[in-house]
Amino acid sequence: MLLQTALSFGVNSAGTESFNSLLLGGVKGLFILGVLVYLVFAIIIVRQIHVMKKTLITSFEPVVLTIGLTHLTFVLIVGILFLLIL
Amino acid sequence: MPDVFDSKIKSNKDDKESKKMHSEDEKTEVCHRHVDEYSEVMRKETPSTGVLSAFLPKPVAVSFDNQDISENIILVLRSHPLTLFKPFLITIVMILLPFLFGSVGIFDFLPGNYQSAALILWFMIIFGFVFEVFLTWFFSVYIITDERIIDVDFLSLIHKNISSAKTDKIEDVTTITGGALQSMFDFGSIKIQTAGAKAEIIFENVPYPSRVTKLLNELILEEEREKIEGRVN
């Protein structure tokens, strides 16, 4: 709103709207890029848990792996949501 | 006929091999004394059933890759939980940041759904940070067995370093405890100089360093005793 008000100063409404949509598009791109980077991080986490659970075998590994997989699933859902909602 | 004959020979061979394996198992059972028999430190400790502690004597539910059948885990160590205090503080600050920015109204120029998305992404990053810190702490362990010491360093998500040294290769053990916090909560580092490929193994910020040092000395003595008595394989 603040940006809209600032931008609307001395500029016609059509120009402001196109600039706003361009800006929001850029922000959306940044959000999706952020989720993609985070998705890679979540995949690395699951991969590392797989590797480490072979190195150190305890009864807690299934719990850690479940958390890792749930985390990865959540990131995927968020990524899809960002694509749909934003 | 030749097939039957062949299978008979094979089964005889298998029997011999299994007998040999059994006798080897018996031999190793005879060779190793239970840790309680020679360690004063471990005699006082009860076997630990949990896995989330930083000090796990005689762990029941822990094993590791490349562990020999005859090899028993005596102690599993992790960094003291107080070493996680700094990441804990960082997490608190990270959680508070959106509320701080919200009160100032920095992101008010963005539509509502974008603000919610930013919040979700931020809390996801916080969770990722906490999870990574936990994993690094959980998987970075120091294992003492009746045969060797193993240092598993899970430095970051993409860096892993595992080094081990036989107990009889240990040359010198030094305990380092410095600062008020370490003295108060009884944790510190142990420098183990070895004659192995890696000259020095460091157990960093482990609980009860003096107890661990005493145990290592007991293990070295036992190893020497095994050699003298000819109980070495």
HADDOCK unambig.tbl for C-alpha pairs under 7 A between the chains (distance, minus, plus):
assign (segid A and resid 1 and name CA) (segid B and resid 108 and name CA) 6.67 0.50 0.50
assign (segid A and resid 1 and name CA) (segid B and resid 109 and name CA) 4.74 0.50 0.50
assign (segid A and resid 2 and name CA) (segid B and resid 108 and name CA) 6.98 0.50 0.50
assign (segid A and resid 2 and name CA) (segid B and resid 109 and name CA) 5.20 0.50 0.50
assign (segid A and resid 3 and name CA) (segid B and resid 109 and name CA) 5.32 0.50 0.50
assign (segid A and resid 45 and name CA) (segid B and resid 157 and name CA) 6.69 0.50 0.50
assign (segid A and resid 48 and name CA) (segid B and resid 157 and name CA) 6.54 0.50 0.50
assign (segid A and resid 52 and name CA) (segid B and resid 139 and name CA) 6.81 0.50 0.50
assign (segid A and resid 54 and name CA) (segid B and resid 65 and name CA) 6.16 0.50 0.50
assign (segid A and resid 55 and name CA) (segid B and resid 64 and name CA) 5.43 0.50 0.50
assign (segid A and resid 55 and name CA) (segid B and resid 65 and name CA) 4.75 0.50 0.50
assign (segid A and resid 56 and name CA) (segid B and resid 63 and name CA) 6.21 0.50 0.50
assign (segid A and resid 56 and name CA) (segid B and resid 64 and name CA) 4.55 0.50 0.50
assign (segid A and resid 56 and name CA) (segid B and resid 65 and name CA) 6.45 0.50 0.50
assign (segid A and resid 57 and name CA) (segid B and resid 62 and name CA) 5.65 0.50 0.50
assign (segid A and resid 57 and name CA) (segid B and resid 63 and name CA) 5.01 0.50 0.50
assign (segid A and resid 57 and name CA) (segid B and resid 64 and name CA) 5.38 0.50 0.50
assign (segid A and resid 58 and name CA) (segid B and resid 51 and name CA) 6.85 0.50 0.50
assign (segid A and resid 58 and name CA) (segid B and resid 61 and name CA) 5.60 0.50 0.50
assign (segid A and resid 58 and name CA) (segid B and resid 62 and name CA) 4.65 0.50 0.50
assign (segid A and resid 58 and name CA) (segid B and resid 63 and name CA) 6.57 0.50 0.50
assign (segid A and resid 59 and name CA) (segid B and resid 61 and name CA) 6.17 0.50 0.50
assign (segid A and resid 60 and name CA) (segid B and resid 51 and name CA) 6.85 0.50 0.50
assign (segid A and resid 86 and name CA) (segid B and resid 113 and name CA) 6.87 0.50 0.50
assign (segid A and resid 86 and name CA) (segid B and resid 114 and name CA) 6.71 0.50 0.50
